[in-house]
Amino acid sequence: MVKEADFQSKVIKWLRSQKCIVFKMQQNATTRIATPDILFLKDGFWGAIECKKSKNAKFQPGQKEMVAKMNEMSWAKAVWPENWEETKEELNFILK
């Protein structure tokens, strides 16, 4: 099983290879609870990704709701190694 931090690094590296500006969010006193792990921007588009180490990994309270709310505004998704290839295909279409 992959560590979540290693998977996040892989996602960030891929987003940067697509010429996105990427922000790795750090949870602290100034960060809103349930903020997704990664925010990214490209050419007027923004998205958010919540990384999980597997499809069975637990969500923290409010994470699913925050991803859904951000998806209504632009694009947001929870991703894990098992759905990463599918997500990349979706993002390839959006980011090109």
N, C-alpha and C positions, 0 to 999 in steps of 0.2 A: 504494500500500500504506500502511496506517495504521501509525503508530508504536505500539509496545506501551504506552508511557506514556499516550498519548492514549486508547487503548482502555480501559485501566484506569480512567482518569478518568470515562469514559462509564459504565462498569459501576458504579463507586462512586456516581456521581450518581443512577443509576437505583435502586440499593439504598436510598439515603437517601430517595428519593422514596416508597419503599415502607415508610418508617418503621423501617428497620433501623438498628442501631448498627453502624458499619463501622470496621474496623481495616485500614489499609494497612500491610502488613508490610514492614519494611526489613531487608534482609540485612546482618547485622553479626556480631560475635564472639559475641553472646548469642542469636542466632536459630538455631534448629535448621536444618541444611542441608535443602534441598528444601521448606521451608515455603511453602505457596501464597501468592500475592500479596495476597489479600484474605480476611479473616475477617469474618463478619457474624453478628449475633444479632437475633432478634425473638421476643418472647413465649415464651421457653423453648426456642426452636429455634436451632440454629447451623449455619452452613455455611461452606465455604471454596471459593475460586475461584482457579485458576491461569490467568492471562491470557496469551495468545499473540497475536502480531501477525497470524498467519495459520494456517490448518490445517496448513501445511507447516513451521512453525517448529519448531526442535529443542528438546527438553526437556533440562534439566540432569540429571546423574546423580541418581537417586532421586526425581525429581519425580512421575513417573507412579505409582510405588509409594506415595508419600506421599498423593497424591490418592485412590488406591484405598483406602488404610487409613483415611483420614478419612471417606470415603464409607461405609465399613462402620459407622462410629460415628454418623454423622448424615447429612450431605449434602455432597458435594464433587464438583467437576467442573473439567475444563480447558475454557476457552472461548476463542473467537477470533471475529472479526467474522462469519464465515460460519455459525456455529452460535449466535450470540447471540440471535437472535429466538426460536429453538426453546427455548433455555435460559430466556429470560424467561417464555415460556408455562408451562414447568415450574415455575418459581419463583412465578409468579402463583398457581398452584394451591396450592402449599405455603404461601405466606406469607399467604394470605387467611384 
